[in-house]
Amino acid sequence: MQFKYDFFEQLTSLYQVVSPSAIDNPSWLAWSDDAAQLIHHCQQSDHLLQQFAGQQPLPQAHYYAQVYSGHQFGGYSPRLGDGRSIIVGEVLGPQGAFDMALKGAGKTPFSRHGDGRAVMRSSIREFLASEAMYHLGIPTSRALAVVGSDTPVLRQQMETAAITVRLARSHIRFGHFEYLTHTLQAGKSELKQLVDFCIKQHYQYSCDSAGYHAWFHQVVQDTARMIAHWQAVGFCHGVMNTDNMSILGDTFDYGPFAFLDTYHEDFICNKSDGEGRYAFSQQVSVGFWNLQCLAQALTPLLESDVLVQALQTYQPLVVEHYLYLMRQKLGLAIVARNQQRDFEIIGQLTHVMQTQRLDYTLTLRQLAEEEPFITKHPVRDHCIDPQAFDAWYDNYLEALPEVTDTAQWQQQRLAVNPKYVLRNYLAQEAIIGLERGDKRPFELLYQTLRQPYITHTGAEALTQRPPDWGEGLILSCSS
């Protein structure tokens, strides 16, 4: 692997040098060939295993932990940082450079009262989640591997430590800008240095007033598109703090996340979120709130009217992209004259899903699997009140465009409505299997998530509604 160290060399106030702490008796628990292609087809080996486990240094590595601030559940935390993630450097690959981080590699100066470790269950969940999101077409960090160990870690009970090898286009967060402005009370030059770094690394804008304006507009757009993707696929992030918001609009920091089972617009996937700040229905508004926090941190560098102008594009962009995605899912005309009608069709469908206790992913997939304009749709058989579905279906049929090629119309819808998503209970079953030394449930789940739109032989159980114990399963931030 070939590294470069632009962040390390240029932004010295935003990290501290650290050394990873080794885990005992390491083994490969998971590996992504897809992610490995990003860094010139990196391959598993015993030597690489020792390096990822912290037992040997990667050649020429500069290990460091970033420092940043963040609004956590609405309150400002002035000094956070990578409490259990250590960045190795920026790995060069055919698509550019990717930050490589060892998540769970031991204590850093920002661990506070934590041990700097990640446990196997949370590491496997992050691996599955980031790879599932990528194959659903949603901007995300990637997981190259998970290294398991015999090292004991105490949480609610004794568990074993693991390290996730994460790849990200950038680990720069909204919280980095907040840290410079609010915590360090840094001047305009320090803030400019960070913005210039982002622009030079990832954009084609000039590092002047016009370029800064275009850059912030792009950040707003990328965030809006990411959250529209979340809403369309039924993904709940769970911890939308500003320190978990990527400046590039990539999903990362997978903690207590969930994909919807039975549709419930106010579903909360995080046990620690008692007030529902990050409920599914709140994600769009929280995204805007977080962008406002970022804008406030940028006021030493950008004029307020420019920031406000960019922020005003957020809501229309979310609606526009969400409508585009949902029109694809439902087979509606992508460019429609009646936006309000389509929005109402979608809203009526989610209302039917909620009142009739329908599964979000399965309902959209079942709608896609049938030919258009059938009289009695099979989805109605899953409804408490079939007439409620019929009323929506009649309105939906009136909104459909003329279909001249039924097979093509169906194929287009099947290609955007996944048959498999990472339900929390499926992840839990895979984790239980790994704890018992049985990798088969994990491998089956992982392979279906890599191709979520096609039917996999032997994976019928992964398309069923959850059992009672797994319905709406939620988790805490403990890892």
N, C-alpha and C positions, 0 to 999 in steps of 0.2 A: 504493500500500500504506500502511496505517495501522499504526503501531507504538506499543507501550507498552514501558516499561522498568522493570517492577517488580523483577526480579532485580538490575538495574544500580543501582537507587536504594536497595534495602533490604539487600542482602547484599554490602557493599563489601569485605569481607575475603576474598571467594571469587572474585575476578577481578582482572585488570589490563587497563587500556586499551591497545589496540594499533591498528595500521593495516594493512589488507591490502596485499600487494605485487602489483602488476599482472602479468598474464600477457600475452604478445604475440600479436597477430593472433587474437583470440578468435573462436570459432564455436560454434554450438549443436550438440552431439553427441547430446543426448537431452533430451526434455521430456515431462512427465507432465501431461496435461490433468486427470486425476483429482485429482492433488495440487494443481493450480492452483485447483481449486474450493474448497479449504480456505481460501484467502486471497482470496476474492471474485473468482474467475475471472481471476487474473493472466494476462497474455498476453505472448507473446514479442514483443520489439521490439529494434531496434538499440540503443536507449538503455538498456534493461534489460540487454542483453548486456554493454555497457561497465561497468555498475554491478556485475554479478555477477563480471566479470573483474577487478575491482579498479582499473579505469582511471578510474572516476568514483565519487564517494561516493553512497550512497543518501541521499535527503533526510532530514535530521534523525537520521541513524543514530548510534548510540553503539557503536562496534565494541569488543569485549572478548573476552578469552580466560579461561576459567574455570580455577581451580586446585583440585586435589583430590588425594587419596592413593589407594592401592589395594594389595590383595594380588595380586601378579602371580606366577602359578604357585606360590602358597603363601607367598611371601616378601613382607614388607611394604616398600613403596616410599613413603617419607614425603611426597614432593612430586613429583607428576606434573603433570597439567593438559593443557590443549588445546595440543598441540605443533604442530598444523597445521590447527586448526579455529578460526575466528573467528566469534563470534556477532554478529549484526546487531541483534537485538532480538526482541521478541515481536510477531508479526504478527497483527492482529485479523481474524477471519473468521467465517462463519456458525456454525461449530461451536466458537467460542471462540478463544483465542490459541494460536499455535504459535511456538515458538522457530525462528528462521531462522539457519542457520549456513552459512558458506562454508568447506567442507572442502578444504584444499589451497591456502589463500590466503596462504601465506607464514609466515615465522618469527614466533614469539611468545616471551615470556619462558620458556616451558615446553618449547621445542623441543629442549633439551639439545644434542646434537650433530647433530640433524636439520636439514634445510633448509626444513621447513615446507610442503613441496610434496606433492601426491599425483599419481601418474601416471595416464595415461588408462586403462590396463587395470583398476586397482583402483577407479577412479571409476565406470567402466561396470559393474563387478561389483556395487558397492554400489547403484547405481541399479536394476539388474535385481533384485537380491536383496530390497531393501526393498519394491519394487513387487510382486514375486512373492509375498512373504509377506503383504502386505496383501490381495491378491486370493485368497489361501488362507484368509483369515479369522484370521490370526495377529497379535496385537498387535505393532506395529512403528513405528519412525520411517518417514518418507516421504522420497522423493527427488523434488524438483521438477524439477531439470535437471542436466545435466552440460555444462560449458563447456570445450571443447578449446582448444588453443593450439599455437604453434610454439616455446614456451619449452622449452629442453632441460633434462632432469633426468637425472642420473647415478644409476643403480642398479647391477645387475649389468652393464647395458649402457646406452647412451644412449637415453632415452625422452623423451616429451613430457609436459608438465605439464597437468593438468586440475583443475577445481574442481567439486565436487559441491555443489549447493544443497540442503541437508537441512532438512526440517521435522520438528520433534518436539514432542510435547505438553510435554515438559520434558527438559532435559539434566542434571538433577540425578541423581547416581549414589550408590551406596552409599559410594563413595570420598569424597564431600563430607563425610559425617558422620565418617568415619575421620580425615579431615584436621583437622577442628575438634577432635576429642577427643584423638587420639594425636600429631599433629604440632604443632598450635598450642597444645595443652594449654589450649584455650579453656574457659571456665567454662560453667556450666549455662545462663546467660542467652544465650550465643551459640548453643548447640545448640538451645535453645528457639526462638530466632528463626528458624532454618532449618526446624525442624519446623512452626512456625506458618505459615511461608511456604508450605510444601507443602500443608498442610491448607487454607489460605485460597484457594489457587490451584486446587485439584483435588478437594476433598472438601467434605462438608457437616458435618463433625465440629466440635465445640467445641474451642477451644484451652485445654483444661484436662486434668486427669489422666484423666478418662473418655475424652475425645476422643483423647488420645495413645495410650491402650490400643487404641481402635477403629482408629486409623490404622495402628498397627504390625500388627495382625491383618490389615488390608486389604493391606498390603504383602506379607505372607506369602502370602495368598491369590492376589494378582495374579501373584506370582513362580511359585507352584505351577502355576497355570493356563497361564502362558506356556510353562513347560518341558514340561508335559503335551502341549501343542500341538506343540512341537518333536519329541517322541518319536513322536507319532502320525503326523506327516507325514514323518518320517525326516530331520529337519534337524539338522545338527551345527554348532554355533556356532564352535568352534575356539579361542576365547580368552575363557573365562568368568572373567576377573579381576574383582575387585570394582569396579574403576573402569569396567568395561564393563556393569555391572548397573544398569538404570534403576530408579529408585525407584517408577515407575508400572507396572512389569512389562511394558514395551515392549521388543521386540528392537531393539538398535541396536549400532553399531560393528561393521559387517560387515568382517571381515578375511579370514583363511583359513577360510571356511565351506564347507560342502558339503551337498548332498542325497544320501542313500544311493543307490548304484547297486545292485550285488549286496549283499544284506543281510549285514552282519557287525556283530555287536553291539559289538565292541571297535574299530570303525573309528575311526581318527585322521585328521582332515583337515588338521592343522597340522604342517608339517615341523619346526617349532621345538618341538613337544611330544613329545620323545623318550620320555618315561616314560608317555605316555598319560593324563596328568591330566585332559584334557578330551575323552577318547574318548566316543563316542556313549553307551556304556553307563554312563558316569560322570556324565552331565549332571544327573541327578536328585540325586545325592549332593552334587555340587559346588554346586548351587543351595542346598541346605540349609547347606553349609559357609559359603557367602557370606552367607546370612541370619544365621548365628551371628556372623560378623564385624560385620555391621551392628548386631546386638543388643548386642554388646560395646561398640560405639561409642556406643550410646544409654544405657548404664548411668548416666551422670550425671543423666539426665532421667527414665528409667522404671525401676520396681522390677524386680529380677531375676526374681521369680516371675511377673510379668506377661509379661516377655519369653519366659521358658521356656514358659509356657502357650501363647502364640501360636506359638512354634516347633514345639510338639508337634502342631499342626494341619497342618503342611506335608505330611508323608508321606501321611496319609489323603486330603488334598485332591488331591495329585498322582495317586494311585491312582484316586480317584473320577472325576476329570476325564478321565484317560487311558482308563479303562474306558468312560466315556460316549462319547468320540470313537471308540474302536475298535468299540464295539457298533454305532454308526451305520455305520461302514465295512463291517462284516460282516453287517449286517442282523439282529443279535440284538436281543432285547427291551431297550429302553433302561432300563426299571426291571425288574430281574430279581431273583428270590428267591435265586438261587445265584450270588453274586459270585465265589466261589472257582472254580466250574466255568468261568465265562466267562473269568476270568483265566488259567486253565489252557489253554483253547481258544486264546487269543491267544498265550500263551507257546509252545504246541506249534506254532502256525503259524510264528512267527519262527524256531523251531528247524528246522522243515522248510525254510524259506527259506535258512537258513545252511548246513545240511548239503547241500542240493540246489543251492546256488549260484543262487538265484532273485533276480530283481530286485524290490526292495521295492515301488516305485510301480506297476510293470507287473503284478505279481502281484495286488495289491489291486484294481487296475482290472479285470483279467481276471475275478476272482471276482465283481465287481459287474456285469459285462456279460452274464453267463449267467443263464438262468432258474434258480430254486431247485430243488433236489432232482433234478438230472440225474444219471444213473448214472456216466458217465465224464466228468469235468471236463477241459477242454482244458489246464489248468495242469499236469496230470500229465505231459503230453507234453514239458514243459521240464525234467523232473526226471531226475536221474541214476538214482534208484531210485523209479519211479512208485508202488510199493507203500507207500513211506513217506508220500507225499501221500495215497494212498487211506485209510490208517489215520487220518490227521488228518481227512480229509473226512467219514468215517463219523461220527466224534465230533461234528464241526461240524453235520452234518445233524440229529443227535439233539437238539442244543441250539437249533436254529432254532425260532422261534415259528410257529404256523400262519399261512400266507400266503393271504389270501383274494383279494387283488388283486395279481397278479404284476407287472403293468406299473408300478403305483405303487411296489411294493417295489423294483423295479429302478431306477426313476427316483430314488428317495430315496438309493440307494446310489451311483448315478453322480454325484449332486450333492455327494457328500462324498469321493469318491475321484478325485483329479486325474488327468487324462490326461497333463498336461505339468507338469514341475517344472524348476527351473533346475539342470540337471546342469552340473558344472564344465566338461565338454568342450564343451557347447553355448555356454556363456559365452565360452570360449576361441575358438571358431570365429567368434562375433560380433565379438570384439575383433580377431581377425586381419582380418576383413572391413573393419572401420573403419580399421585401419592401412593398408589398401590402397585406401581411398577408396570402398569398397563398403558401403553402409548396409543392404542388403537382408537379410543374415542377422540383423543386430541387430533390424531392424524386425519381421521375421517372428517371431523369438523373443519379443520384447517383447509383441506382440499376442496370442500364444498364452498368455503368462503372465498377461495381463490377464483372460483367460477360460479358466482352466485345466481346467474340467470339461466343456467341450463340444468337439466335433470341428471342427478348422479345416481347410478345404480348402488343399491344398498344403503342409501341415505334417506329412505322414506320417513324414518322417525324424526329427522331433523326438520321436517316440514309440518309437524303437528303442533297444535296449540299446546302450551305448557301444561304439565300436571299441576294439580292444586298447589303443591309446595313451591312450584317454580313460577307461578303466575305473578307478574309484577314484582319480581324479586329485586330488592334494593340493597345497597351496600353502604358502608361507612368509608371515611377517608383513610382508615387504618390500612397500612401496607407494610 
